[in-house]
Amino acid sequence: MRVAVGTEPGEPDRENEDFAAVLPGAVVVIDGASAPAGWESGCSHSVAWYARTLGGLLAGAVTDRSSTLAEALESAIERVVLAHGDTCDVGSPHSPSATVAVARATGDRLEYLVLADAMVLLGRASGEPLAVIDDRLEVLRRRIDTGEEIAPIGSDVRSFASLSRVEKFAAYRNRTEGFWVASTQPAAAREAVTGALPLADVVSVSAMTDGATRLVDLFGLCTWAGALDVLTREGPAGLIRRTREAEATDPDGKRWPRPKRRDDATAVHWTLQD
């Protein structure tokens, strides 16, 4: 098992809210959902605390091959709720949340799970790579975003729009007509995108947060096959470096409208076959 990990905060003066873990035959990536200024979560813990606590518990749970990945995630979410349910308002729709990407080799299969906008990219022995994506959050974005999101990043209009946008999303969080994410409802794990491929057909596995997938799904500067090529030749650090270079060419978010100029970026690249 040969694995490379890269992670970088969106801004040097802000805590990285991503989490990554590498285990024998498995990888876990968590992306904590940043809260805008003025957001009251009802929780005394930070988003980074939630992401790391969930990630650590999930990393332990996936080592039990008798449980499915969805069952492992459900158990991890339940245990996080128990960890802070006595001190925080875990019934609040604004409670900290995170997206999840997991891959695990079990017997002769490579299993995967994706919840919200983290993703898994599988390099295959033949044909194009398989991009495992949960697009429900993106579908919702297209439904509820307004023109205010194209105001310059850092402007008062954009700041107000970001807070308003998060409030809108909260109404759709962990609902059938909205999107599913890890937060305080363990049953959300049952809604994750899951599947498996024959292990012999998988050349590599990459698990990434959306801050590391921007070159493809936001900027459109390469395909998933191109991103996999960068990961193979330059590793996660190379993919993140190229993402930062692209972000630097559009500091106000005019070419590529986005909530944040730079996002926390994490990628894990696991090579199974040379």
C-alpha positions in Angstrom: 0.0 0.0 0.0 1.6 3.3 -1.1 -0.2 6.4 -0.1 0.5 10.2 -0.5 -1.4 12.8 1.5 -1.6 16.5 1.0 -3.6 19.1 2.9 -3.5 22.9 3.2 -5.7 25.5 4.9 -7.6 27.9 2.7 -5.9 30.8 4.5 -2.7 30.6 6.5 -4.3 32.4 9.5 -7.3 30.1 9.7 -7.6 26.6 11.1 -7.7 23.8 8.6 -11.1 22.2 8.9 -10.3 19.1 6.8 -9.2 15.7 8.2 -7.5 12.8 6.5 -6.6 9.3 7.8 -4.7 6.4 6.2 -5.3 2.9 7.6 -4.3 -0.6 6.5 -6.4 -1.0 3.4 -8.5 2.1 3.8 -8.5 5.9 3.6 -10.8 8.5 5.2 -11.3 12.2 4.3 -13.6 14.6 6.1 -14.3 18.2 5.2 -15.8 20.4 7.9 -18.4 22.9 6.7 -17.2 26.4 7.5 -19.6 28.7 9.2 -19.8 32.4 8.1 -19.3 35.2 10.5 -22.4 35.8 12.6 -23.6 32.2 12.4 -24.8 30.7 15.7 -24.5 27.0 15.7 -25.7 26.2 19.1 -22.4 24.2 19.7 -19.5 25.2 21.8 -17.1 23.2 19.6 -15.5 24.4 16.4 -16.1 22.9 12.9 -12.5 21.6 13.0 -13.3 19.7 16.3 -16.3 18.1 14.7 -14.3 17.1 11.6 -11.4 15.6 13.5 -13.7 13.9 16.1 -15.9 12.4 13.4 -12.8 11.4 11.3 -11.0 9.7 14.2 -14.1 7.7 15.1 -14.9 6.8 11.5 -11.3 5.7 11.0 -11.6 3.3 13.8 -15.0 2.0 12.6 -13.9 1.2 9.1 -11.3 -1.3 10.3 -14.3 -3.6 11.2 -14.9 -5.3 7.9 -18.1 -6.9 9.3 -19.8 -3.5 9.0 -20.6 -1.7 5.8 -19.1 1.7 5.3 -22.6 3.3 5.8 -22.9 1.4 9.1 -19.5 2.6 10.1 -20.3 6.2 9.3 -23.7 5.9 11.1 -21.9 4.6 14.2 -19.3 7.4 14.1 -21.9 10.2 13.8 -23.9 8.7 16.7 -20.8 8.7 18.9 -19.9 12.3 18.0 -23.5 13.3 19.1 -23.0 11.5 22.4 -19.6 13.2 22.8 -21.1 16.7 22.9 -24.9 16.2 23.3 -24.7 17.1 27.0 -23.0 20.5 26.4 -24.4 21.6 23.0 -27.7 22.0 21.2 -27.4 19.0 18.9 -31.1 19.6 17.9 -30.1 22.8 16.1 -30.2 22.7 12.3 -27.1 24.9 12.5 -25.0 22.4 14.4 -21.5 21.7 12.8 -21.4 19.4 9.9 -19.0 17.7 7.5 -18.7 15.9 4.2 -17.2 12.4 3.9 -15.2 10.3 1.5 -14.1 6.8 2.3 -12.5 3.9 0.4 -11.7 0.5 1.8 -10.3 -2.8 0.4 -12.4 -5.7 1.7 -11.6 -9.2 0.4 -11.6 -8.9 -3.4 -13.6 -5.6 -3.6 -12.8 -2.0 -3.3 -15.7 -0.3 -1.4 -16.4 3.4 -1.4 -18.7 5.9 0.3 -19.3 9.6 -0.4 -21.6 12.0 1.5 -22.1 15.5 0.2 -19.4 17.2 -1.8 -16.3 15.3 -0.9 -15.5 12.7 -3.6 -13.6 9.5 -4.5 -11.8 9.1 -7.8 -11.0 5.6 -8.9 -8.3 4.9 -11.4 -9.1 1.7 -13.3 -7.0 -0.8 -15.2 -9.0 0.0 -18.4 -11.2 2.9 -19.4 -11.7 6.3 -17.9 -11.4 6.8 -14.1 -14.7 6.6 -12.1 -15.6 9.8 -10.3 -17.9 9.0 -7.3 -19.9 12.1 -6.6 -22.9 13.0 -4.5 -24.4 15.8 -6.6 -27.4 16.6 -4.4 -25.7 19.6 -2.8 -24.7 21.0 -6.2 -28.3 20.5 -7.5 -29.6 22.5 -4.5 -27.0 25.2 -5.1 -28.3 25.8 -8.6 -31.8 26.0 -7.3 -31.3 28.5 -4.5 -28.3 30.6 -5.4 -29.0 34.2 -6.5 -27.0 36.9 -8.3 -25.5 38.2 -5.0 -23.0 35.3 -5.1 -21.2 37.0 -8.0 -20.4 40.1 -5.9 -16.6 40.4 -5.2 -15.2 38.1 -2.5 -14.8 40.1 0.7 -17.4 42.7 -0.2 -20.3 43.5 2.2 -22.8 42.3 -0.4 -20.9 38.9 -0.7 -20.6 38.6 3.1 -24.3 39.2 3.6 -25.1 36.8 0.7 -22.9 34.1 2.2 -24.7 34.2 5.6 -28.1 34.3 3.9 -27.1 31.4 1.7 -26.1 29.2 4.6 -29.4 30.0 6.3 -31.2 28.8 3.2 -29.2 25.6 3.0 -29.9 24.8 6.6 -33.6 24.4 5.8 -32.7 21.7 3.3 -30.0 19.9 5.3 -30.6 16.2 5.8 -33.9 16.2 4.0 -35.0 14.1 1.0 -35.7 17.2 -1.1 -32.4 18.7 -0.1 -29.0 17.2 0.6 -27.4 14.8 3.2 -24.4 15.5 5.3 -22.8 14.2 8.5 -23.9 16.3 11.5 -26.3 15.2 14.3 -28.5 12.7 12.5 -26.8 9.3 12.3 -29.4 8.1 9.8 -27.9 10.5 7.2 -25.2 7.9 6.6 -27.8 5.6 5.0 -28.3 8.2 2.3 -24.6 8.2 1.3 -23.5 7.2 -2.2 -21.9 3.8 -1.9 -20.7 1.0 -4.1 -17.8 -1.3 -4.9 -15.6 -2.5 -7.8 -13.5 -5.6 -8.2 -10.2 -4.8 -6.4 -8.2 -6.3 -9.3 -9.7 -3.6 -11.6 -8.6 -0.7 -9.4 -5.2 0.9 -10.0 -5.6 3.8 -7.6 -7.9 5.5 -5.2 -8.1 9.3 -4.5 -10.2 10.8 -1.8 -10.6 14.6 -1.9 -12.4 17.5 -0.3 -14.1 20.0 -2.6 -11.2 22.5 -2.1 -9.0 20.0 -4.0 -11.4 19.2 -6.8 -11.9 22.8 -7.9 -9.6 22.5 -11.0 -12.3 20.1 -12.4 -15.7 20.8 -11.0 -15.5 24.6 -10.4 -12.8 26.0 -12.7 -13.2 23.5 -15.5 -9.4 23.6 -16.2 -9.1 19.8 -16.6 -11.0 16.6 -16.6 -11.1 13.9 -13.9 -8.6 12.0 -16.0 -6.4 15.0 -16.0 -6.7 15.4 -12.3 -5.8 11.8 -11.8 -2.7 12.3 -14.0 -1.6 15.2 -11.8 -2.1 13.1 -8.7 -0.1 10.2 -10.2 2.8 12.3 -11.4 2.9 15.2 -8.9 1.0 13.8 -5.9 -1.6 15.6 -3.8 0.8 18.5 -3.3 1.0 19.1 -7.0 -2.8 19.1 -7.4 -3.2 21.6 -4.5 -0.4 23.8 -5.9 -2.1 24.0 -9.3 -5.4 24.8 -7.6 -3.8 27.7 -5.6 -2.3 29.0 -8.8 -5.7 29.1 -10.5 -7.3 30.8 -7.5 -4.6 33.5 -7.5 -5.6 34.5 -11.0 -9.2 35.3 -9.9 -8.9 36.8 -6.4 -12.4 38.6 -6.5 -14.3 35.5 -7.7 -15.5 37.2 -10.9 -14.4 34.5 -13.4 -15.3 31.6 -11.0 -18.0 32.8 -8.6 -17.4 31.0 -5.3 -18.1 31.6 -1.6 -14.4 31.7 -0.6 -11.3 32.8 -2.5 -9.4 29.7 -1.3 -10.8 26.7 0.5 -9.1 24.1 2.7 -7.8 21.5 0.3 -7.1 17.9 1.1 -6.3 14.9 -1.2 -5.2 11.3 -0.5 -3.8 9.3 -3.3 -3.6 5.6 -2.8 -1.7 3.5 -5.4 -2.8 -0.2 -5.5 -1.1 -1.1 -8.8 1.8 0.4 -10.7 
